[in-house]
Amino acid sequence: MVESLTAAQLQERLRDGSDVQLIDTRTATKFEAGHVPGAENIPYPELAERIADIEWGEEIVLVCERGESSLQAARILESYEGIDEGTLVANLEDGYEGWDGDLETA
């Protein structure tokens, strides 16, 4: 089951040095304007075609504007046979709009 993380929980994981793989499912334009530090941009419409080409980590958090399309993306990812059973697949609750931490720009 896809887990849900608050912005505070994600910030704590990042501060603690957890090896979190952040996937931002917003458009490239929105991603370039600002994103959670360390995130990789894979727009939601491209996820299904790129899923087999990515080396997935043990802890994956998906982010979108409000936490809705990234939840769908997390469900797709969780059902992918290339994801190990013990892998954490999580959605950032409230998405990018709920993020109050530092930002990176492209």
Jmol script that loads the backbone (N, CA, C; Angstrom):
load data "model"
ATOM      1  N   MET A   1       0.836  -1.184   0.000  1.00  0.00           N
ATOM      2  CA  MET A   1       0.000   0.000   0.000  1.00  0.00           C
ATOM      3  C   MET A   1       0.886   1.255   0.000  1.00  0.00           C
ATOM      4  N   VAL A   2       0.513   2.219  -0.793  1.00  0.00           N
ATOM      5  CA  VAL A   2       1.257   3.476  -0.874  1.00  0.00           C
ATOM      6  C   VAL A   2       1.114   4.214   0.459  1.00  0.00           C
ATOM      7  N   GLU A   3       2.244   4.635   0.996  1.00  0.00           N
ATOM      8  CA  GLU A   3       2.218   5.408   2.234  1.00  0.00           C
ATOM      9  C   GLU A   3       2.082   6.889   1.915  1.00  0.00           C
ATOM     10  N   SER A   4       1.713   7.648   2.917  1.00  0.00           N
ATOM     11  CA  SER A   4       1.572   9.088   2.778  1.00  0.00           C
ATOM     12  C   SER A   4       2.539   9.752   3.755  1.00  0.00           C
ATOM     13  N   LEU A   5       3.325  10.699   3.258  1.00  0.00           N
ATOM     14  CA  LEU A   5       4.260  11.437   4.103  1.00  0.00           C
ATOM     15  C   LEU A   5       3.884  12.911   4.106  1.00  0.00           C
ATOM     16  N   THR A   6       3.953  13.526   5.262  1.00  0.00           N
ATOM     17  CA  THR A   6       3.770  14.975   5.335  1.00  0.00           C
ATOM     18  C   THR A   6       5.087  15.636   4.936  1.00  0.00           C
ATOM     19  N   ALA A   7       5.023  16.928   4.681  1.00  0.00           N
ATOM     20  CA  ALA A   7       6.241  17.671   4.356  1.00  0.00           C
ATOM     21  C   ALA A   7       7.235  17.572   5.507  1.00  0.00           C
ATOM     22  N   ALA A   8       6.758  17.656   6.746  1.00  0.00           N
ATOM     23  CA  ALA A   8       7.640  17.570   7.912  1.00  0.00           C
ATOM     24  C   ALA A   8       8.317  16.200   7.989  1.00  0.00           C
ATOM     25  N   GLN A   9       7.579  15.135   7.701  1.00  0.00           N
ATOM     26  CA  GLN A   9       8.164  13.792   7.724  1.00  0.00           C
ATOM     27  C   GLN A   9       9.227  13.630   6.650  1.00  0.00           C
ATOM     28  N   LEU A  10       8.953  14.164   5.455  1.00  0.00           N
ATOM     29  CA  LEU A  10       9.941  14.077   4.382  1.00  0.00           C
ATOM     30  C   LEU A  10      11.180  14.895   4.731  1.00  0.00           C
ATOM     31  N   GLN A  11      10.982  16.087   5.272  1.00  0.00           N
ATOM     32  CA  GLN A  11      12.119  16.916   5.662  1.00  0.00           C
ATOM     33  C   GLN A  11      12.973  16.193   6.704  1.00  0.00           C
ATOM     34  N   GLU A  12      12.340  15.515   7.643  1.00  0.00           N
ATOM     35  CA  GLU A  12      13.077  14.775   8.665  1.00  0.00           C
ATOM     36  C   GLU A  12      13.890  13.641   8.039  1.00  0.00           C
ATOM     37  N   ARG A  13      13.300  12.912   7.096  1.00  0.00           N
ATOM     38  CA  ARG A  13      14.022  11.836   6.411  1.00  0.00           C
ATOM     39  C   ARG A  13      15.230  12.388   5.660  1.00  0.00           C
ATOM     40  N   LEU A  14      15.052  13.520   5.002  1.00  0.00           N
ATOM     41  CA  LEU A  14      16.149  14.126   4.249  1.00  0.00           C
ATOM     42  C   LEU A  14      17.251  14.619   5.191  1.00  0.00           C
ATOM     43  N   ARG A  15      16.863  15.224   6.321  1.00  0.00           N
ATOM     44  CA  ARG A  15      17.842  15.693   7.316  1.00  0.00           C
ATOM     45  C   ARG A  15      18.623  14.534   7.924  1.00  0.00           C
ATOM     46  N   ASP A  16      17.930  13.406   8.132  1.00  0.00           N
ATOM     47  CA  ASP A  16      18.559  12.228   8.740  1.00  0.00           C
ATOM     48  C   ASP A  16      19.471  11.486   7.772  1.00  0.00           C
ATOM     49  N   GLY A  17      19.503  11.925   6.524  1.00  0.00           N
ATOM     50  CA  GLY A  17      20.377  11.296   5.542  1.00  0.00           C
ATOM     51  C   GLY A  17      19.797  10.044   4.903  1.00  0.00           C
ATOM     52  N   SER A  18      18.489   9.851   5.024  1.00  0.00           N
ATOM     53  CA  SER A  18      17.860   8.705   4.362  1.00  0.00           C
ATOM     54  C   SER A  18      18.074   8.818   2.859  1.00  0.00           C
ATOM     55  N   ASP A  19      18.280   7.683   2.228  1.00  0.00           N
ATOM     56  CA  ASP A  19      18.504   7.641   0.784  1.00  0.00           C
ATOM     57  C   ASP A  19      17.155   7.636   0.071  1.00  0.00           C
ATOM     58  N   VAL A  20      16.510   8.789   0.057  1.00  0.00           N
ATOM     59  CA  VAL A  20      15.179   8.940  -0.520  1.00  0.00           C
ATOM     60  C   VAL A  20      15.306   9.308  -1.992  1.00  0.00           C
ATOM     61  N   GLN A  21      14.619   8.571  -2.836  1.00  0.00           N
ATOM     62  CA  GLN A  21      14.560   8.888  -4.261  1.00  0.00           C
ATOM     63  C   GLN A  21      13.285   9.697  -4.483  1.00  0.00           C
ATOM     64  N   LEU A  22      13.449  10.987  -4.761  1.00  0.00           N
ATOM     65  CA  LEU A  22      12.315  11.889  -4.962  1.00  0.00           C
ATOM     66  C   LEU A  22      11.987  11.989  -6.441  1.00  0.00           C
ATOM     67  N   ILE A  23      10.738  11.745  -6.772  1.00  0.00           N
ATOM     68  CA  ILE A  23      10.277  11.839  -8.154  1.00  0.00           C
ATOM     69  C   ILE A  23       9.177  12.890  -8.224  1.00  0.00           C
ATOM     70  N   ASP A  24       9.421  13.950  -8.971  1.00  0.00           N
ATOM     71  CA  ASP A  24       8.463  15.035  -9.154  1.00  0.00           C
ATOM     72  C   ASP A  24       7.718  14.768 -10.461  1.00  0.00           C
ATOM     73  N   THR A  25       6.410  14.583 -10.373  1.00  0.00           N
ATOM     74  CA  THR A  25       5.617  14.211 -11.547  1.00  0.00           C
ATOM     75  C   THR A  25       4.984  15.403 -12.261  1.00  0.00           C
ATOM     76  N   ARG A  26       5.371  16.611 -11.872  1.00  0.00           N
ATOM     77  CA  ARG A  26       4.825  17.801 -12.534  1.00  0.00           C
ATOM     78  C   ARG A  26       5.494  18.011 -13.887  1.00  0.00           C
ATOM     79  N   THR A  27       5.002  18.959 -14.647  1.00  0.00           N
ATOM     80  CA  THR A  27       5.585  19.258 -15.955  1.00  0.00           C
ATOM     81  C   THR A  27       7.008  19.782 -15.780  1.00  0.00           C
ATOM     82  N   ALA A  28       7.799  19.678 -16.838  1.00  0.00           N
ATOM     83  CA  ALA A  28       9.179  20.158 -16.798  1.00  0.00           C
ATOM     84  C   ALA A  28       9.236  21.653 -16.476  1.00  0.00           C
ATOM     85  N   THR A  29       8.305  22.420 -16.998  1.00  0.00           N
ATOM     86  CA  THR A  29       8.284  23.862 -16.756  1.00  0.00           C
ATOM     87  C   THR A  29       8.085  24.171 -15.276  1.00  0.00           C
ATOM     88  N   LYS A  30       7.132  23.499 -14.652  1.00  0.00           N
ATOM     89  CA  LYS A  30       6.889  23.719 -13.223  1.00  0.00           C
ATOM     90  C   LYS A  30       8.069  23.218 -12.398  1.00  0.00           C
ATOM     91  N   PHE A  31       8.625  22.087 -12.785  1.00  0.00           N
ATOM     92  CA  PHE A  31       9.782  21.538 -12.081  1.00  0.00           C
ATOM     93  C   PHE A  31      10.952  22.512 -12.110  1.00  0.00           C
ATOM     94  N   GLU A  32      11.233  23.084 -13.276  1.00  0.00           N
ATOM     95  CA  GLU A  32      12.350  24.012 -13.428  1.00  0.00           C
ATOM     96  C   GLU A  32      12.151  25.290 -12.622  1.00  0.00           C
ATOM     97  N   ALA A  33      10.895  25.687 -12.427  1.00  0.00           N
ATOM     98  CA  ALA A  33      10.608  26.903 -11.665  1.00  0.00           C
ATOM     99  C   ALA A  33      10.896  26.720 -10.175  1.00  0.00           C
ATOM    100  N   GLY A  34      10.855  25.491  -9.693  1.00  0.00           N
ATOM    101  CA  GLY A  34      11.153  25.214  -8.291  1.00  0.00           C
ATOM    102  C   GLY A  34      10.692  23.817  -7.918  1.00  0.00           C
ATOM    103  N   HIS A  35      11.542  23.098  -7.182  1.00  0.00           N
ATOM    104  CA  HIS A  35      11.213  21.734  -6.768  1.00  0.00           C
ATOM    105  C   HIS A  35      11.926  21.389  -5.466  1.00  0.00           C
ATOM    106  N   VAL A  36      11.474  20.312  -4.845  1.00  0.00           N
ATOM    107  CA  VAL A  36      12.093  19.824  -3.623  1.00  0.00           C
ATOM    108  C   VAL A  36      13.543  19.448  -3.964  1.00  0.00           C
ATOM    109  N   PRO A  37      14.508  19.883  -3.162  1.00  0.00           N
ATOM    110  CA  PRO A  37      15.911  19.585  -3.446  1.00  0.00           C
ATOM    111  C   PRO A  37      16.163  18.083  -3.635  1.00  0.00           C
ATOM    112  N   GLY A  38      16.902  17.783  -4.701  1.00  0.00           N
ATOM    113  CA  GLY A  38      17.262  16.399  -4.987  1.00  0.00           C
ATOM    114  C   GLY A  38      16.250  15.632  -5.817  1.00  0.00           C
ATOM    115  N   ALA A  39      15.129  16.251  -6.141  1.00  0.00           N
ATOM    116  CA  ALA A  39      14.088  15.560  -6.913  1.00  0.00           C
ATOM    117  C   ALA A  39      14.505  15.389  -8.371  1.00  0.00           C
ATOM    118  N   GLU A  40      13.997  14.326  -8.956  1.00  0.00           N
ATOM    119  CA  GLU A  40      14.163  14.044 -10.384  1.00  0.00           C
ATOM    120  C   GLU A  40      12.803  14.267 -11.038  1.00  0.00           C
ATOM    121  N   ASN A  41      12.795  14.865 -12.200  1.00  0.00           N
ATOM    122  CA  ASN A  41      11.532  15.140 -12.888  1.00  0.00           C
ATOM    123  C   ASN A  41      11.169  14.022 -13.854  1.00  0.00           C
ATOM    124  N   ILE A  42      10.062  13.361 -13.570  1.00  0.00           N
ATOM    125  CA  ILE A  42       9.455  12.397 -14.491  1.00  0.00           C
ATOM    126  C   ILE A  42       7.979  12.769 -14.560  1.00  0.00           C
ATOM    127  N   PRO A  43       7.595  13.589 -15.548  1.00  0.00           N
ATOM    128  CA  PRO A  43       6.199  14.001 -15.650  1.00  0.00           C
ATOM    129  C   PRO A  43       5.256  12.788 -15.676  1.00  0.00           C
ATOM    130  N   TYR A  44       4.139  12.934 -15.005  1.00  0.00           N
ATOM    131  CA  TYR A  44       3.176  11.832 -14.872  1.00  0.00           C
ATOM    132  C   TYR A  44       2.878  11.117 -16.192  1.00  0.00           C
ATOM    133  N   PRO A  45       2.626  11.848 -17.301  1.00  0.00           N
ATOM    134  CA  PRO A  45       2.318  11.141 -18.546  1.00  0.00           C
ATOM    135  C   PRO A  45       3.468  10.272 -19.077  1.00  0.00           C
ATOM    136  N   GLU A  46       4.694  10.519 -18.620  1.00  0.00           N
ATOM    137  CA  GLU A  46       5.857   9.761 -19.094  1.00  0.00           C
ATOM    138  C   GLU A  46       6.219   8.582 -18.193  1.00  0.00           C
ATOM    139  N   LEU A  47       5.635   8.500 -17.015  1.00  0.00           N
ATOM    140  CA  LEU A  47       6.052   7.492 -16.044  1.00  0.00           C
ATOM    141  C   LEU A  47       5.929   6.073 -16.582  1.00  0.00           C
ATOM    142  N   ALA A  48       4.804   5.724 -17.149  1.00  0.00           N
ATOM    143  CA  ALA A  48       4.585   4.347 -17.613  1.00  0.00           C
ATOM    144  C   ALA A  48       5.606   3.929 -18.667  1.00  0.00           C
ATOM    145  N   GLU A  49       5.963   4.842 -19.572  1.00  0.00           N
ATOM    146  CA  GLU A  49       6.910   4.479 -20.634  1.00  0.00           C
ATOM    147  C   GLU A  49       8.362   4.469 -20.153  1.00  0.00           C
ATOM    148  N   ARG A  50       8.653   5.157 -19.048  1.00  0.00           N
ATOM    149  CA  ARG A  50      10.029   5.227 -18.551  1.00  0.00           C
ATOM    150  C   ARG A  50      10.303   4.322 -17.354  1.00  0.00           C
ATOM    151  N   ILE A  51       9.263   3.718 -16.793  1.00  0.00           N
ATOM    152  CA  ILE A  51       9.373   2.989 -15.531  1.00  0.00           C
ATOM    153  C   ILE A  51      10.429   1.886 -15.556  1.00  0.00           C
ATOM    154  N   ALA A  52      10.550   1.176 -16.675  1.00  0.00           N
ATOM    155  CA  ALA A  52      11.502   0.061 -16.762  1.00  0.00           C
ATOM    156  C   ALA A  52      12.943   0.538 -16.950  1.00  0.00           C
ATOM    157  N   ASP A  53      13.134   1.795 -17.332  1.00  0.00           N
ATOM    158  CA  ASP A  53      14.471   2.320 -17.608  1.00  0.00           C
ATOM    159  C   ASP A  53      15.148   2.938 -16.391  1.00  0.00           C
ATOM    160  N   ILE A  54      14.438   3.021 -15.293  1.00  0.00           N
ATOM    161  CA  ILE A  54      14.952   3.706 -14.100  1.00  0.00           C
ATOM    162  C   ILE A  54      15.376   2.685 -13.057  1.00  0.00           C
ATOM    163  N   GLU A  55      16.510   2.940 -12.432  1.00  0.00           N
ATOM    164  CA  GLU A  55      16.941   2.097 -11.324  1.00  0.00           C
ATOM    165  C   GLU A  55      16.298   2.654 -10.055  1.00  0.00           C
ATOM    166  N   TRP A  56      15.341   1.932  -9.530  1.00  0.00           N
ATOM    167  CA  TRP A  56      14.567   2.392  -8.390  1.00  0.00           C
ATOM    168  C   TRP A  56      15.272   2.075  -7.081  1.00  0.00           C
ATOM    169  N   GLY A  57      15.187   2.997  -6.138  1.00  0.00           N
ATOM    170  CA  GLY A  57      15.802   2.836  -4.831  1.00  0.00           C
ATOM    171  C   GLY A  57      14.906   2.065  -3.875  1.00  0.00           C
ATOM    172  N   GLU A  58      15.290   2.075  -2.626  1.00  0.00           N
ATOM    173  CA  GLU A  58      14.547   1.364  -1.581  1.00  0.00           C
ATOM    174  C   GLU A  58      13.491   2.245  -0.931  1.00  0.00           C
ATOM    175  N   GLU A  59      13.601   3.556  -1.137  1.00  0.00           N
ATOM    176  CA  GLU A  59      12.670   4.511  -0.554  1.00  0.00           C
ATOM    177  C   GLU A  59      12.346   5.551  -1.617  1.00  0.00           C
ATOM    178  N   ILE A  60      11.121   5.525  -2.122  1.00  0.00           N
ATOM    179  CA  ILE A  60      10.727   6.394  -3.232  1.00  0.00           C
ATOM    180  C   ILE A  60       9.559   7.263  -2.787  1.00  0.00           C
ATOM    181  N   VAL A  61       9.690   8.570  -2.967  1.00  0.00           N
ATOM    182  CA  VAL A  61       8.618   9.502  -2.627  1.00  0.00           C
ATOM    183  C   VAL A  61       8.257  10.276  -3.883  1.00  0.00           C
ATOM    184  N   LEU A  62       6.967  10.258  -4.220  1.00  0.00           N
ATOM    185  CA  LEU A  62       6.488  10.967  -5.404  1.00  0.00           C
ATOM    186  C   LEU A  62       5.798  12.257  -4.998  1.00  0.00           C
ATOM    187  N   VAL A  63       5.998  13.292  -5.828  1.00  0.00           N
ATOM    188  CA  VAL A  63       5.512  14.636  -5.544  1.00  0.00           C
ATOM    189  C   VAL A  63       4.825  15.190  -6.783  1.00  0.00           C
ATOM    190  N   CYS A  64       3.703  15.857  -6.589  1.00  0.00           N
ATOM    191  CA  CYS A  64       3.062  16.621  -7.671  1.00  0.00           C
ATOM    192  C   CYS A  64       2.581  17.939  -7.068  1.00  0.00           C
ATOM    193  N   GLU A  65       1.721  18.629  -7.747  1.00  0.00           N
ATOM    194  CA  GLU A  65       1.250  19.936  -7.281  1.00  0.00           C
ATOM    195  C   GLU A  65       0.510  19.843  -5.937  1.00  0.00           C
ATOM    196  N   ARG A  66      -0.496  18.940  -5.860  1.00  0.00           N
ATOM    197  CA  ARG A  66      -1.329  18.844  -4.658  1.00  0.00           C
ATOM    198  C   ARG A  66      -1.372  17.448  -4.037  1.00  0.00           C
ATOM    199  N   GLY A  67      -0.596  16.519  -4.551  1.00  0.00           N
ATOM    200  CA  GLY A  67      -0.577  15.175  -3.985  1.00  0.00           C
ATOM    201  C   GLY A  67      -1.603  14.224  -4.584  1.00  0.00           C
ATOM    202  N   GLU A  68      -2.193  14.615  -5.703  1.00  0.00           N
ATOM    203  CA  GLU A  68      -3.222  13.777  -6.319  1.00  0.00           C
ATOM    204  C   GLU A  68      -2.663  12.916  -7.445  1.00  0.00           C
ATOM    205  N   SER A  69      -2.050  13.534  -8.456  1.00  0.00           N
ATOM    206  CA  SER A  69      -1.504  12.723  -9.553  1.00  0.00           C
ATOM    207  C   SER A  69      -0.286  11.935  -9.090  1.00  0.00           C
ATOM    208  N   SER A  70       0.447  12.458  -8.118  1.00  0.00           N
ATOM    209  CA  SER A  70       1.586  11.700  -7.598  1.00  0.00           C
ATOM    210  C   SER A  70       1.116  10.467  -6.826  1.00  0.00           C
ATOM    211  N   LEU A  71      -0.063  10.534  -6.226  1.00  0.00           N
ATOM    212  CA  LEU A  71      -0.632   9.346  -5.572  1.00  0.00           C
ATOM    213  C   LEU A  71      -0.932   8.280  -6.620  1.00  0.00           C
ATOM    214  N   GLN A  72      -1.493   8.693  -7.749  1.00  0.00           N
ATOM    215  CA  GLN A  72      -1.759   7.743  -8.831  1.00  0.00           C
ATOM    216  C   GLN A  72      -0.455   7.169  -9.377  1.00  0.00           C
ATOM    217  N   ALA A  73       0.546   8.032  -9.517  1.00  0.00           N
ATOM    218  CA  ALA A  73       1.857   7.578  -9.999  1.00  0.00           C
ATOM    219  C   ALA A  73       2.467   6.589  -9.011  1.00  0.00           C
ATOM    220  N   ALA A  74       2.318   6.854  -7.716  1.00  0.00           N
ATOM    221  CA  ALA A  74       2.851   5.950  -6.697  1.00  0.00           C
ATOM    222  C   ALA A  74       2.162   4.586  -6.777  1.00  0.00           C
ATOM    223  N   ARG A  75       0.882   4.583  -7.046  1.00  0.00           N
ATOM    224  CA  ARG A  75       0.155   3.315  -7.183  1.00  0.00           C
ATOM    225  C   ARG A  75       0.642   2.531  -8.401  1.00  0.00           C
ATOM    226  N   ILE A  76       0.901   3.224  -9.490  1.00  0.00           N
ATOM    227  CA  ILE A  76       1.451   2.571 -10.685  1.00  0.00           C
ATOM    228  C   ILE A  76       2.823   1.991 -10.362  1.00  0.00           C
ATOM    229  N   LEU A  77       3.642   2.793  -9.721  1.00  0.00           N
ATOM    230  CA  LEU A  77       4.997   2.359  -9.383  1.00  0.00           C
ATOM    231  C   LEU A  77       4.986   1.167  -8.431  1.00  0.00           C
ATOM    232  N   GLU A  78       4.124   1.219  -7.447  1.00  0.00           N
ATOM    233  CA  GLU A  78       4.038   0.137  -6.475  1.00  0.00           C
ATOM    234  C   GLU A  78       3.642  -1.187  -7.129  1.00  0.00           C
ATOM    235  N   SER A  79       2.830  -1.114  -8.171  1.00  0.00           N
ATOM    236  CA  SER A  79       2.375  -2.334  -8.837  1.00  0.00           C
ATOM    237  C   SER A  79       3.369  -2.849  -9.878  1.00  0.00           C
ATOM    238  N   TYR A  80       4.401  -2.057 -10.178  1.00  0.00           N
ATOM    239  CA  TYR A  80       5.408  -2.444 -11.172  1.00  0.00           C
ATOM    240  C   TYR A  80       6.222  -3.620 -10.641  1.00  0.00           C
ATOM    241  N   GLU A  81       6.399  -4.641 -11.452  1.00  0.00           N
ATOM    242  CA  GLU A  81       7.104  -5.856 -11.028  1.00  0.00           C
ATOM    243  C   GLU A  81       8.585  -5.625 -10.739  1.00  0.00           C
ATOM    244  N   GLY A  82       9.154  -4.531 -11.189  1.00  0.00           N
ATOM    245  CA  GLY A  82      10.557  -4.245 -10.942  1.00  0.00           C
ATOM    246  C   GLY A  82      10.818  -3.594  -9.588  1.00  0.00           C
ATOM    247  N   ILE A  83       9.764  -3.355  -8.827  1.00  0.00           N
ATOM    248  CA  ILE A  83       9.898  -2.776  -7.494  1.00  0.00           C
ATOM    249  C   ILE A  83       9.904  -3.909  -6.476  1.00  0.00           C
ATOM    250  N   ASP A  84      10.949  -3.958  -5.654  1.00  0.00           N
ATOM    251  CA  ASP A  84      11.043  -5.001  -4.634  1.00  0.00           C
ATOM    252  C   ASP A  84       9.920  -4.871  -3.615  1.00  0.00           C
ATOM    253  N   GLU A  85       9.537  -5.998  -3.055  1.00  0.00           N
ATOM    254  CA  GLU A  85       8.431  -6.027  -2.089  1.00  0.00           C
ATOM    255  C   GLU A  85       8.683  -5.134  -0.877  1.00  0.00           C
ATOM    256  N   GLY A  86       9.925  -5.021  -0.424  1.00  0.00           N
ATOM    257  CA  GLY A  86      10.238  -4.229   0.761  1.00  0.00           C
ATOM    258  C   GLY A  86      10.453  -2.749   0.497  1.00  0.00           C
ATOM    259  N   THR A  87      10.300  -2.317  -0.743  1.00  0.00           N
ATOM    260  CA  THR A  87      10.522  -0.917  -1.106  1.00  0.00           C
ATOM    261  C   THR A  87       9.409  -0.033  -0.559  1.00  0.00           C
ATOM    262  N   LEU A  88       9.788   1.091   0.034  1.00  0.00           N
ATOM    263  CA  LEU A  88       8.817   2.078   0.484  1.00  0.00           C
ATOM    264  C   LEU A  88       8.446   2.947  -0.712  1.00  0.00           C
ATOM    265  N   VAL A  89       7.170   2.957  -1.062  1.00  0.00           N
ATOM    266  CA  VAL A  89       6.655   3.853  -2.097  1.00  0.00           C
ATOM    267  C   VAL A  89       5.677   4.776  -1.388  1.00  0.00           C
ATOM    268  N   ALA A  90       5.979   6.084  -1.415  1.00  0.00           N
ATOM    269  CA  ALA A  90       5.162   7.036  -0.663  1.00  0.00           C
ATOM    270  C   ALA A  90       4.794   8.237  -1.530  1.00  0.00           C
ATOM    271  N   ASN A  91       3.738   8.903  -1.112  1.00  0.00           N
ATOM    272  CA  ASN A  91       3.245  10.105  -1.760  1.00  0.00           C
ATOM    273  C   ASN A  91       3.407  11.267  -0.786  1.00  0.00           C
ATOM    274  N   LEU A  92       3.876  12.418  -1.284  1.00  0.00           N
ATOM    275  CA  LEU A  92       3.973  13.600  -0.432  1.00  0.00           C
ATOM    276  C   LEU A  92       2.583  14.196  -0.276  1.00  0.00           C
ATOM    277  N   GLU A  93       2.053  14.080   0.922  1.00  0.00           N
ATOM    278  CA  GLU A  93       0.727  14.603   1.261  1.00  0.00           C
ATOM    279  C   GLU A  93       0.713  16.109   0.984  1.00  0.00           C
ATOM    280  N   ASP A  94      -0.306  16.586   0.352  1.00  0.00           N
ATOM    281  CA  ASP A  94      -0.479  17.997  -0.023  1.00  0.00           C
ATOM    282  C   ASP A  94       0.506  18.456  -1.087  1.00  0.00           C
ATOM    283  N   GLY A  95       1.357  17.564  -1.570  1.00  0.00           N
ATOM    284  CA  GLY A  95       2.232  17.846  -2.698  1.00  0.00           C
ATOM    285  C   GLY A  95       3.147  19.038  -2.522  1.00  0.00           C
ATOM    286  N   TYR A  96       3.552  19.562  -3.664  1.00  0.00           N
ATOM    287  CA  TYR A  96       4.465  20.698  -3.710  1.00  0.00           C
ATOM    288  C   TYR A  96       3.868  21.910  -2.988  1.00  0.00           C
ATOM    289  N   GLU A  97       2.550  22.071  -3.071  1.00  0.00           N
ATOM    290  CA  GLU A  97       1.888  23.204  -2.414  1.00  0.00           C
ATOM    291  C   GLU A  97       2.055  23.157  -0.898  1.00  0.00           C
ATOM    292  N   GLY A  98       2.182  21.956  -0.326  1.00  0.00           N
ATOM    293  CA  GLY A  98       2.351  21.820   1.109  1.00  0.00           C
ATOM    294  C   GLY A  98       3.797  21.850   1.573  1.00  0.00           C
ATOM    295  N   TRP A  99       4.726  21.900   0.619  1.00  0.00           N
ATOM    296  CA  TRP A  99       6.157  21.889   0.945  1.00  0.00           C
ATOM    297  C   TRP A  99       6.569  23.282   1.408  1.00  0.00           C
ATOM    298  N   ASP A 100       7.146  23.371   2.596  1.00  0.00           N
ATOM    299  CA  ASP A 100       7.575  24.680   3.106  1.00  0.00           C
ATOM    300  C   ASP A 100       9.084  24.742   3.334  1.00  0.00           C
ATOM    301  N   GLY A 101       9.790  23.762   2.787  1.00  0.00           N
ATOM    302  CA  GLY A 101      11.241  23.718   2.933  1.00  0.00           C
ATOM    303  C   GLY A 101      11.947  24.441   1.795  1.00  0.00           C
ATOM    304  N   ASP A 102      13.250  24.223   1.722  1.00  0.00           N
ATOM    305  CA  ASP A 102      14.064  24.811   0.657  1.00  0.00           C
ATOM    306  C   ASP A 102      13.615  24.322  -0.710  1.00  0.00           C
ATOM    307  N   LEU A 103      13.939  25.111  -1.723  1.00  0.00           N
ATOM    308  CA  LEU A 103      13.634  24.753  -3.113  1.00  0.00           C
ATOM    309  C   LEU A 103      14.897  24.828  -3.954  1.00  0.00           C
ATOM    310  N   GLU A 104      14.910  24.033  -5.008  1.00  0.00           N
ATOM    311  CA  GLU A 104      15.943  24.123  -6.029  1.00  0.00           C
ATOM    312  C   GLU A 104      15.278  24.583  -7.312  1.00  0.00           C
ATOM    313  N   THR A 105      16.036  25.238  -8.160  1.00  0.00           N
ATOM    314  CA  THR A 105      15.538  25.576  -9.499  1.00  0.00           C
ATOM    315  C   THR A 105      16.512  25.015 -10.520  1.00  0.00           C
ATOM    316  N   ALA A 106      16.000  24.780 -11.711  1.00  0.00           N
ATOM    317  CA  ALA A 106      16.856  24.215 -12.760  1.00  0.00           C
ATOM    318  C   ALA A 106      17.629  25.295 -13.455  1.00  0.00           C
TER     319      ALA A 106
END
end "model"
wireframe off; spacefill off
backbone 0.3
color backbone group
